[in-house]
Amino acid sequence: MADDGSAQSTSEWPIPKFRFEVKWDSEVMAFQEVSGLDVEAQPIEYRAGNSPTFSVQKMPGIKKFSDITMKKGVFKSDNKFWDWFNEIKMNTVKRVPVTISLLDEEGNPTMVWTLTNAWPTKITGTDLKSTGNEVAVETIVIAHEGLTIANG
């Protein structure tokens, strides 16, 4: 008799990445794609002049967060990206928390990435093509000052 999978462990397989939710401040927005969820510790190289080894030591330095790129379909009368981008003035911009949640089958968060003080740095409108058969997609790139990860 074939195994119907009912006894399968929930920790046996990785979580699929196709169901997720993005919250800007308190508003939920639908996106096609989110990328750039990474952080790195920039290494500091040091070597004392009287060191007997002919190599440098590496120490962890300042953390660097990548910009987040999000893509979504273009909808009639939806100018949220542009409205937020137009709030940028000389050295001031509205900064908001952004929460990105990877969801399970029931819609519960399993992994949650929270961005601190996010603001838009670039918007790319859709390309237009008279012979195309694709959905119009626009892209926003946002900078932020911190990334935390929590398990749901």
Residue pairs with C-beta under 8 A, 6 or more apart in sequence:
15 102
15 104
15 110
15 111
17 102
19 102
19 103
19 104
19 105
19 107
20 31
20 34
20 100
20 101
20 102
20 103
21 28
21 100
21 101
21 103
21 109
22 28
22 29
22 30
22 31
22 34
22 70
22 98
22 99
22 100
22 101
23 29
23 98
23 99
23 100
23 101
24 80
24 96
24 98
24 118
25 96
25 97
29 72
29 80
30 72
30 73
31 70
31 71
31 72
32 71
32 72
32 73
32 137
33 69
33 70
33 71
34 68
34 69
34 70
34 71
34 100
35 68
35 69
35 70
36 66
36 67
36 68
36 69
37 66
37 68
37 100
37 113
37 147
38 65
38 66
39 63
39 64
39 65
39 66
39 147
40 63
40 64
41 60
41 61
41 62
41 63
41 64
42 61
42 62
42 63
42 64
43 58
43 59
43 60
43 61
44 58
44 59
44 60
44 61
45 56
45 57
45 58
46 56
46 57
46 58
46 59
47 55
47 56
47 57
65 144
65 145
65 146
65 147
67 121
67 141
67 142
67 143
67 144
68 98
68 100
68 115
68 118
68 141
68 142
68 144
69 139
69 140
69 141
70 139
70 140
70 141
70 142
71 137
71 138
71 139
72 137
72 138
73 135
73 136
73 137
73 138
74 125
74 126
74 135
74 136
74 137
74 138
81 120
81 123
81 138
81 140
82 123
84 94
84 119
84 120
85 120
85 123
85 140
87 93
87 94
88 119
88 120
93 119
93 120
94 119
95 117
95 118
95 119
96 117
96 118
96 119
97 114
97 115
97 116
97 117
97 118
98 114
98 115
98 118
98 142
98 144
99 112
99 113
99 114
99 115
100 112
100 113
100 114
100 115
101 109
101 110
101 111
101 112
101 113
101 152
102 109
102 110
102 111
102 112
103 109
103 110
104 110
104 152
108 152
109 152
110 151
110 152
111 149
111 150
111 151
111 152
112 149
112 150
112 151
112 152
113 147
113 148
113 149
114 147
114 148
114 149
114 150
115 142
115 144
115 146
115 147
116 144
116 145
116 146
116 147
116 148
117 144
117 145
117 146
118 142
118 143
118 144
119 142
119 143
119 144
120 140
120 141
120 142
121 141
121 142
121 143
122 139
122 140
122 141
123 138
123 139
123 140
123 141
124 138
124 139
124 140
124 141
125 138
126 136
126 137
126 138
128 136
